[in-house]
Amino acid sequence: MSTPAQAVYAQEEVALTPLQAERTERLLDNRIACRGCHVIAGDGGVIGPVLDGIADRADLEYVRSVIADPGTI
């Protein structure tokens, strides 16, 4: 099972090393606190949509723009 970070980067066919995946997961949890509003891998808040499979539902530029400025939605 891939992590949310790996799923996003898989869309560009970029393989994350375990360290890169861990750092990205910490970014999602701590710096931008995605799990405060969104469910990721069964864990998190209920305010925003579930982010599992987001790489299959949205293009990478959209995901990056929303991460950069979540208030744009």
C-alpha positions as CSV (number, residue, x, y, z in Angstrom):
1,M,0.0,0.0,0.0
2,S,1.4,3.4,-0.9
3,T,1.3,6.4,1.3
4,P,-0.6,9.5,0.2
5,A,2.7,11.2,-0.7
6,Q,3.8,8.3,-2.8
7,A,0.4,8.3,-4.6
8,V,0.7,12.0,-5.5
9,Y,4.2,11.5,-6.9
10,A,3.3,8.3,-8.7
11,Q,1.2,10.4,-11.0
12,E,4.4,11.9,-12.3
13,E,6.1,8.5,-12.2
14,V,8.5,9.7,-9.5
15,A,9.6,7.1,-7.1
16,L,10.0,8.4,-3.5
17,T,12.7,6.9,-1.3
18,P,11.5,5.8,2.1
19,L,13.1,8.9,3.6
20,Q,11.4,11.2,1.1
21,A,8.0,9.5,1.8
22,E,8.5,9.9,5.6
23,R,9.4,13.5,5.2
24,T,6.4,14.2,3.0
25,E,4.1,12.4,5.4
26,R,5.5,14.6,8.3
27,L,4.8,17.7,6.1
28,L,1.2,16.6,5.5
29,D,0.8,16.0,9.3
30,N,2.7,18.8,10.9
31,R,3.5,21.7,8.7
32,I,0.3,22.0,6.6
33,A,-1.8,19.7,8.8
34,C,-3.8,18.1,6.0
35,R,-5.1,15.4,8.4
36,G,-6.7,18.1,10.5
37,C,-9.5,18.4,7.9
38,H,-9.0,15.4,5.6
39,V,-9.0,11.7,6.1
40,I,-5.8,10.1,4.7
41,A,-5.4,6.3,5.0
42,G,-8.3,6.1,7.4
43,D,-7.0,8.7,9.8
44,G,-7.9,12.4,10.1
45,G,-10.7,14.9,10.2
46,V,-14.0,15.0,8.5
47,I,-14.2,18.6,7.2
48,G,-12.6,18.1,3.8
49,P,-12.9,15.3,1.3
50,V,-11.0,12.0,1.7
51,L,-7.6,12.3,0.1
52,D,-7.0,8.6,-0.5
53,G,-6.7,8.2,-4.3
54,I,-6.4,11.9,-4.9
55,A,-3.8,11.3,-7.6
56,D,-6.4,9.3,-9.5
57,R,-9.0,12.0,-9.2
58,A,-7.1,15.3,-9.7
59,D,-4.1,16.4,-11.8
60,L,-0.8,17.1,-10.1
61,E,-0.8,20.8,-10.7
62,Y,-4.2,21.1,-8.9
63,V,-3.0,19.1,-5.9
64,R,0.1,21.2,-5.7
65,S,-1.8,24.5,-5.9
66,V,-4.2,23.4,-3.2
67,I,-1.4,22.3,-0.9
68,A,0.3,25.7,-1.5
69,D,-3.0,27.6,-0.7
70,P,-5.8,25.4,0.8
71,G,-8.1,28.4,1.0
72,T,-8.5,28.5,-2.8
73,I,-11.0,25.7,-2.9
